[in-house]
Amino acid sequence: MLGVSTAQVRKSFQIRTFGCQMNVHDSERLAGLLEDAGYERAAEAEQADVVVFNTCAVRENADNKLYGTLGHLAPQKAAKPGMQIAVGGCLAQKDRSEIVRRAPWVDVVFGTHNIGSLPVLLERARHNEEAQVEILDSLETFPSALPAARDSAYSGWVSISVGCNNTCTFCIVPSLRGKEKDRRPGDVLAEVQTLVDEGVLEVTLLGQNVNSYGVEFGDRLAFGKLLRACGEIDGLERVRFTSPHPKDFTDDVIAAMAETPNVCHSLHMPLQSGSDRLLKAMRRSYRTEKYLGIIDKVRAAMPDAAITTDIIVGFPGETEEDFQGTLDVVRQARFSSAFTFQYSKRPGTPAADLPDQLPKAVVQERFDRLVALQNEMTHSLNIEQVGRTVEVLVATGEGKRDAETQRMSGRARDGRLVHFTPGASAPRPGDVVETVVTYAAPHYLVADGEPLSWRRTKAGDRSEAGIKPKTAGIGLGLPSFGAPAPLPAVSGCAAQ
């Protein structure tokens, strides 16, 4: 076993995660690796012998946030002999040895392509008494081949691909995560089955561009087939995925979503801008007409679908007319919610060198208008939910005021947050309740009546016992799905 001396003294660890769902799932892998190497989770953050930062490089202030946090840790490390600090993730892949130069008390720097090296690098840094920086330029091991200590007893992440083949001018991810690498369907389904065997009710399929899945092994319809195959797994109640790209969103995927009962009618599909001129400058290979056409098709097949998006405000050269185009698309698409971002210049991206970078005040004013419009839209759509029966997968700690209001929280099948009164029942995280929505706020629903039903689950039992899944790495599996059920006849998509 790696790190025998570590196992003997049972050193403790803490992982601090920044960024996207991919990073959150990578942190589960890092925790699994460290536990297998003999470490244990620190009961208190201040007691950790090893602190691991899993970083993000997407936002402009990511660097400042990391180096500021590292600075706060320096006195703690100085006062605790033997403490180690490791930095991994996208910012580590970008900054490399610069991290040790700016924060010489860091012991290990590792990249997105070699997260499996962390235990060895920690041991080497300890033995050699010097910092270890190891950044690979290509994937060493697919992350899902590594063990994972899962964060939830009832919901699990499953990576189906890593990397991205797109060249969006604002995005640094392809240069840090590399070209798209797809897992074989058998590997994905084996991991899903393992989670379900552990009691997990819900999985989210992850990919930088999740619906381009299959490009590496030459099956353009692979993602729709994967969704249908997940529908055949007994005990799997909810399937989600994030994030798809409009250019790869095909009719067979819409059909698979509509016809597979455990695939949730929720879709997160980034728009980025409602201006065709800016979409071209962003190298987003679709235009607003195609985007809205996909939305129309999704709603025709699934009228109850909740659709969310990402939008960037203030991309270089954005005019008031361009911004009005974004507002127009938001009104037409009627998003259930949106993640809105102010454009931030990222060194190394083509957009960073574009002329006409907008003043902060202009970007802020447009951003405020967009948020106000989307909040109004979100609230309006939530009000339509009042009186409806919703199925809620009870969650842990979703509501800050739940203790004060005597409510519990969870997610409806469409992804909306629901705060509900448990009444005479005593559901646990991982249990499932049906209840009626009585009130709608801009960002959540309330159900204050007695639940219509409460179903105890294996996930609830395990949550109550404090047991979370620990999955071993999933190795090479079957190269195909077998024969999927025939897809219904559907009209062809707009030209890619």
N, C-alpha and C positions, 0 to 999 in steps of 0.2 A: 504493500500500500504506500502511496505517496505520503511523504511527510511523517515518518514514524515517530520522530521526536515530538512533532506537534501533537500526535495522538496521545502520547504519554502524559503530557502536561495539560491536555484539553484546553487549548487556547480558544478564546471566544472571538466571534466576528460580528460585524454589523455592515450591511450593504445599504448605501444611499443611492437612490435611483433618480435620474433626471431624464425627461424626454418622453418618447412615445411608448406605445404598447410593446413594440419590439424590444425596447430597453427593459421594460418591466419583466418581460418573459426571459430575456437574457439574464436578469438578476436572479430569477428562479434557478437557472442553470448554474450560475456562480455559487449560489447557496448550496445546491446539491453537490457540486464539486468539493466545496470546503467541508461539508459534513462527511463526505466519503473520505476525505483526507484527515479526518479526526478532529476537526474544529466543531465548536458548538455555538449556537446563537447566543449573543450577549443578552443577559436579562435586562440590563440598562445600557443605553448607548454610551455613556461615559466610561463604562467598564470594559469596553471592547479592546481586545489585544490587537485585532486587525480591523481597520476601517477601509472598506472598498467603495470607491465612487464609480458608478456606472453613468457615464456622461452623455450629454447631447450637444450637438454643434449647430443646430438649426437656427436658433435665435441669436441675435447680435450680442446680448448680454450673457450668453452662456459662459464665455471665458471669464468675465468678471465675477460671475457667481461662483464658479469653481475656485478660482484663485483666492477670492475672499474667504470662502469656507476653509480652504487649506490653511490660510493664514490664521484663522481662529483655532485650528487644531494644533498648530506648532507648539504653543506652550504646554498643551496637554501631553503631547508626545515627549517633550523635553522632561516632563515630570514623571513619565512612566517608562522606565527602561524596558526595551524589548517590544514596545508597541510598533506596529507597522502600518503604513498607509499605502494603498494601491489605487491607481487611477486607470480605468479602462473605458471602453465605449468610443463614441464617435469623436469626441474632442481629443481623446488620447491618440486615436488614429491620425488626426490632423496635426496636433502639436508635437507629438513624439517626445524627443529629448528636451524640447523647450519646457516641458512641465517640470522636469528635474532642475533645469537651470533656474526657473522662476521660483520653484519651491523645493530646495535641495533636501528637505526632510522627507520627501516622498521616497518610498522604497521600491515600488514596482510600477511600471507603466506598461500596459498591454493593450492591444488593439481589438477591433471588431472581428478580426479573422482568427484570433487565437485565444479565445476566452478559456479554453480548456487548459491553457498553460499556467493559469493563476497559481495553483498550489505549488507547482515546481518553482516558479519564479519567486514566490514568497520564501521558500526554503533556501533557494540559492542566495537571495539577498541577505538572509539571516546568516548563512554560512560564510559568505564572502565579505559581509559587512560593507556592502556598497550597493547602490541602486541598480536595479535591473530594468532595462528598457528593451522590450521585444515587440516589434510591430511587423506583422506580415502583410504583404501586399495582395495575397490571395487566401481564400478560405482554407484553413488547416483541417478542420473537422466540421461537418454540418452541426450547428448547435444542438439539434434534436438527438444527435448521437451521444450527448452528454447527459448525466443524471440531472434531475431537477427536484428541488424541494419546493413544492407548490404553495402559493400564498392562500389558496382558498380550498375549502372542502367541497364546494358545490359548483365552481366555475373554473374552467381551465383554458389557457392559451395553447394553441397548437400552430407552430410555424409550418407553412407549406412551401415557402420559398424565402430566400434572402437575396438582397441586392436588387438592382433596378437597371433596366436597359433604356430608360427614358433619359432625355437630356434637357429637362426643364432649366431655364437659365437662372432661376432664383434658388435652385436646390443644390446643396452640397452632398446630399446623401449618396448618389451613385459613386462619387470619388472616395467615399469613406466605407461604404458597404460593398462596393464592387458590382460586377455584372450579375444579372439574375441567375440564381442556382435553384432548381426545383427539386423537391423531394419526390421520390416515387410514391404513387398513390397507396401502395401497400404499406409503406412506412407511416404515412399520415394516418391511415385507418387503424393501424396497429396501435399507434399512440392514443388515438381517440378511444379505442376499445379499452386500453389499459386504464385511462382516466375513468371511463364509465364503470369498469369493474371495481374501482376505488370509491364509487358512489357519486361521482361528478355528474350533474344533470345538464350542464350547459358548457359548450365549447365555442371559442372564437377562433376562426381560422385566420392566421396572420400572414401578411406578405407586404412588402413595400409597394407592390402593384399586384394585389392578390388575384385579380381576375385575368392576368396574363399567364397564370399558372399553366404549365404544359408546353410553353415555348421551347424549353430546353430539350424535351423529348418528342417534340413534333406533333402534339395533339392540341389543336386549337379549341376543342370542346372539352378539355380535361376538367376545367373548373366546374362546369355544370354537372359533369359526371360525378365529380367528387361530392358536390352537394347532395346529389341523389343517393350516392353510396352511404353518406352519413345518415340518410333517412332510413337505412336498413339496420341500423345498430339499435338493438333493444335497450331501453333504459336511457337513451340519449333524448332529452326532451326539448332542448333548444340548441340551434346552430346559428351562429352569427359569423360575420367576416368583415375584415377591414384591412386596407382601404382599396377599393377598386378604382380603376382609371376609366374615364368615359370612353376613351378611344378603343378599349378592349371589351366594352360592355355589350354583350351580344344577346340576341333573343333567347338562345337556349338557356342562358343563366336566369333570365326572367321567368321562363317556363319552369325551371328547376326550383326556383324560390316559391313560385305559386303552387306547385304540385307536390312538394315534399313537406309533409305536415310539420316536421320538427324544425324546418328552416324558418326563422323569425322574419316577419314582414317589416324589417327595419333595414335601411340602407344608408350608409354613409358614403357619399360620392362627392369628392372635392370639385368645386367649380373654379375657384381661384379668382376669376374675373368674369363680368358680364359683357366685356368689350371684346369683340372679335379682333380688333387691332392689337390689344394687349395680349390676348391669348396667343396670337402669332408671335409677338415679341417674347413671350414666356416659353415658346416652343411647346405649347400644349396643342396636341394634334387633333383638336375638335373645335367646333365653333358653337355659339350659343344655340343655334337652331338644332344641332344634333343633341346637345345636352338636354334641352327642354323636351326633345322628342323621346329621349330615354325615360325622362320623368313621366311623360304621358303614358308610355307603354307600361311602366311599372305600376302606375295607378290604375290603368285599365285592367291589369291582371290581378292586382291586389289593392282594392280601394282603401283598405285600412292601413296601408303602408305608411310608416313614419320615415321621412327622408331628411337626412342631415347633411351638412356640407362643411367645407373649408373655404374661406375667402380672404384674399390678400388686398389690403387697401394701401395705396400710395406706391405702387410699382413705378419704377422710373418712367417718366414721360406721361403718366396718367393725367388726363385732362378732366375737367368737370363733366364733359360729355361722356367720356369713358366711365366715370364713376356713376353717372346717371344710368348707364347701361347695366351696371351691376345692380343698382337698386331696382331696375325694371325686372331683371331676371329673378331677384329675390321675391318680388311681388308675384310673379307668374309661377314660380316653383313652389311657393308656400312651404318652405322648409320648417320642419318641427323645431330645429335649432341649428345654430351655425357656430363653428369655431372661427372667430374673426381675428385677423392678425394685421398689425401694421408692418409694412415691408421693412425688413432689416437687411442691410448690406452684409453679405458674407464673403470675405476674401476667398478668392479661388473660384467664384462663380461668375459666369459671363455677365450677369445683371449688375454685378458690383462695378463694372467698368462702363456701364451705359451712361450717356449724358442725361441731363434733365432729372437728376435726383431731386425729389420733392422736399420742400422745407417741412420741418417737423410740425409746425403749426397747421399747415394745410392738411397733412396726413391725419393729424389728431381730429380736426374738425370733421373730415369725411368719415373717419372711423366712428365718431360719436353719432353721426347721422345713421350710419349703417346699423350700429348696435341698437339704436332706438327703434328703427324699423323692424329689425328682426325680433326684438323683444315683444313688440306689438303683435307680430305675426305668431310667435310662439304662444303668447297668452291666448290669442284668439283660437288657435287650434286646440289648446288645452281645454278651453271652455267647452268645446264640442265633445269632450270626453265625459263631462258631468252627466251622471245617470247611467253610464255604461258599466258593465261588469268587466273587471280586469283580473287576469291571473297574475299573481305576484310571486316571484321567487324571492323569498326573504333573504336579506343581505345583512352583512355586519357593518355597523357604523356608517350608514349612508346619510343619516340625518343628524345635524348638530344639535337640534332641539328635541330630539325624540324622548330623552329622559324627562325633560320638562313637560312635554305634552302627553306623556304616557303612550306615545305611538311607536311603531316599528316601521322599518323602511325596506323597500326592495324595488326591483325593476319589473315592469309589465313586459309582455312579450314584444311589444314594439319599442322597448328600450326606455320608455318614460319612467322617471323616478316617482314612486308612489309612497307617501307616508300614510300608514293605516293604523286604525285602532284594533288591537288584537281581541278585545272583548273578553269573553270567558275562555278563549283558547290560549294556548301558550306556545306559539310557533317558535322554532329555533331557526337561525340562519341555515339555509338549505332546504327548509320546508316550503311548501307551496300553499298559498291561500287564494281563494276567490273572494272578491269584495267589490263594492259598488262605489264609484267615484262620486263624492259629494261636493267637492270644491276644487277649483283650478287656480293655481298661482302661475306667474310667468314661467317658472322653471321646474315646477313639480305639481303633482296631483295629491289630493287628500281624500281619504276614504274613512269617514268617522263612524260608519255604522258597524253593526256586528258582522264579521265575515260570513259569507255564505257557506264556505267550506274551508277546511284545514286538512292538508294531507301531510302526514309525517313521512319522511324520506330517510334513506340510508345516509344521504349527505347531512341531514339534520342530526341524525344520531352521531355521526362522526364530528360534526361541529360542536355538539354538546360535550363530547368526550375530549375535545381539543386535538383531534387527529386530522392532519392534512396529508394529501397524497404525496408520496415520494416515488417518482417514476425513474426507472433506469433508462439509460439511453436506448433509443430505438434504432437498430441497425438496418442494413439493407433488407427490404421486403419485396413484395410482389411487384413486378414491373407493370401490371395493368389491373384494371378493375374487373376483368371478366366481361360479360355481356351486360351492359346497362339496359334498363328498360328503354324502349324506343321513345324518342321525344315526339311530341305532337308537331304537326305541321305549323310553322310560324312564318311570318313574312321576314324577308331578309333585312338585315340592319342597314343603316345608311353607310355609305362608303367610308372606309377607315381613312 
